[in-house]
Amino acid sequence: MFKKLLGILLLLTSFSVFADPQIGEDFDKTLQKIPTDNPSKIEVVELFWYGCPHCYHMDPLLDAWVKKQGSDVVFKRVPGLPQAAWAPMAKAFYALDDLKLSAKLHSALFDAIHKQKVLNPTDEAAAINWIAQAGGVDKSKVEASFKSFSMNSKLNRAAQIFQASGATGVPTLIIDGQYATKSTSGGNEATLKTADYIITNVRADKAKLAAPAKK
């Protein structure tokens, strides 16, 4: 009897491991359709926060995952902005892009917060100082980027995307502007597998729409 029960448990476990991700459990439809930059591509957007340890561990996994995607998949990051305390790191993200320092300092900023633990992600003044020192740029240029009109526009757009996605945490992946992974659905590896599943289905749907109608 014990062996029989054990066999049933193993069978159920195997089903759970190989089962397709489920809507409502592993991902959801976004609250609102989010426009993508190129409708002919499958856009993947990571909502993240530099202060999030899960995002820190996701970062290298996500970089490797992106490199494996087909030419029809495009990827970008958008800083999560559900609350004012996350604004300093959202500004830091956009300032790095503005100052052409993203490639040099994106991972280093994560390390400064989570590995070296020398930076408080909610301290804007500290973020400005860190970028100036680590990037070797004049502090006034970093301050100007943080306080620019375009920065306000970018922050407003980031907040709108977070709200429209229906995300309740980070990291969250938005696929094709209409599906969002759940950040508590089983870890970063599970999130990427869910993204693969969604991409496969979105790709099939796009192919059907692109196919000529049969006479």
N, C-alpha and C positions, 0 to 999 in steps of 0.2 A: 504493500500500500504506500509506504514511504517513497519508494522508487517511482511509483506511478505519479504521486503528487509532485515529486521533484521534476519529473519529466514535463508535467503540465506547466509548472512555474517557468521552466526554461523555455518552453514553447511560447508562453505569453511574453516573456522578456524579449525573445527574438522578434516577435511581432512589434513590440513597442520600439525596438531599436531601428527597425527597417520601415516603420510606418511613415507615410508621407506627412509633412507638417500640416497642421490643421488650422483653418481660419477660426479665429476666436480663441485659440489656445496658443499658437506659435506666432501668428501674425493677424493683422486686422486690415480692413479697408481704412484708408485715411478718412478723417472727418470731412475733409473737402479735397477735391481734386486739385493737386498742386501742379501748376504749369512747369514743364521741363524746358531746358534750353534748346533741345533738338528733338522734336517728336518722332523723328525717324530712328532715333537711338533709344536704348533702354538705359535710362539714367538711374544711377544708384547714389543716394545722398546719405552720408553718415552724419547724424546729429550726435554731437559729442561735447564734452566739457573737459578742459585740461585738468581740472581738479578731481575728476572721476577716476578711481583706481581701475574700474572695469574697462574704461576707455583706454587707459594706459596699457593694459595687457592686451587689449584688442588691436592696438595700433600696428604692431609688427605682423600679426596674423592677417589683418586687413590689407596691408601693403602687399603681402605675398598672394593673397586671394585675388586682388585686383589685377595682378600681372598675369593671372591664368585666364582672365575673361576674354571673350571674343571681341572682335572689332566693333560689334554692334552695341557693346556696353561701355558707357562712360561713367566716370566716378568723380565725385567732388565731396568736400566736407563743408558742413554748415555748423557753426557753433550753436549748441543748445542754449536757449535763453528763456527759460520758464520763470526766472526770478532775477531781481536786481543784483543779487550777490554773484551771479554768474557773468555779469557784464564786463568786469575787468579782463577776464580771459577771452571773451568774445572780441573785445577790442584788441587784445594782444594778437589773436589769430588774424584779424584783418590788417593790423599794423604790420605784421610780418610779411603779408602779401604785398602791401603797399610799398614797403621798403625793400622788397626783393630778398627777403631773408627767410622765407618759408623753408626752402630746401636745407638751409644751414641750421635753423633753430627750432623747427617743429618738434622733432624728437628730443632735442636738448631741453626744451621747455617742459615737456613731460617729465624728463629725468630730474630737472631742478626741483620739481614739486614732489615727486614720488620716490626718487632714488636718493638724491642728495638732501632733500627736504630743506632747501634753503629759500623757498619761495612760497608765500601764502597766496593761493589762487584768487582770493577775494580782495587782495590789496592792490589797488590800481597803481599807486605811486611806486610800490615795489616792482610791479610788472614793467613799468616804464624804465626804471633803473636797470633791471635785469636785461632787457632787450638792448638798451644802449651799450651796456658793458659787454654782453655776450656777442652782440652783433658788430661791435666796433664802430658805432655810429654816434653822431652827436645827439645828446639827450633832447635837445630842442626839436630835432626832426621827429623823434618818437612822440614827443608831447604834441606836436602839431598834427601828427597822424591820428592820435587818440582823440583829439578835439575837433577834427575836421567835420564839415557838413556832410561829406560823403560817408563818414563813419556812422553818423546818426541814421542815415538812410539804410545802410547795411544792417545795423542793429535792429531797426524796425522790421526789415524784411526777414531777418533770422527769427525774430519773435513770432512773426506771422506764420512762417513755415512750421515752427515747432507747434503752434496752436492748431494749425490746419491738419497736421499729421496725426493728432490725437495721441502723441507719445506721452508716456507717463514717467519716463526715465531715459537714461542714456547708458550705453550706446544704442541707438535705434537706426536701422537702415530703412530708408524710404525707397521703394522700387517703382520706377515709372510714374511717380507722382500720385500713385493710387493705392499702394500697399505699404504697410509699416510693420516691421518685425517687433516683437515684444521683448523688451530688455530683460525680462525675468523668465524667459522660456527655456532655460537649460544651459546657459553659459555661452561664451563667445563662439565656440565651434558650432554649437547648435544654431546660433543666429546665422552664421555663414551658410550652413546647410539649408536653412529655411530660405535664405536669399537665393541660393542656387535653384531651389524648387520654384520659387516665384518667377525668376528670370526665365526658366525653361518654359513655363506656361505663358508668360507675357510674349516671349519670342514666337511661340506657336500661334498666339492670337494675332500678332502683327503679320505673320506670314499668311494667315487666312485672309486678312483684310487686304493684303497686297496682291493676292492671287486674282487673276482675271475671272470674272463670273462666267460660269459654264452656260452655253446657249442651249 
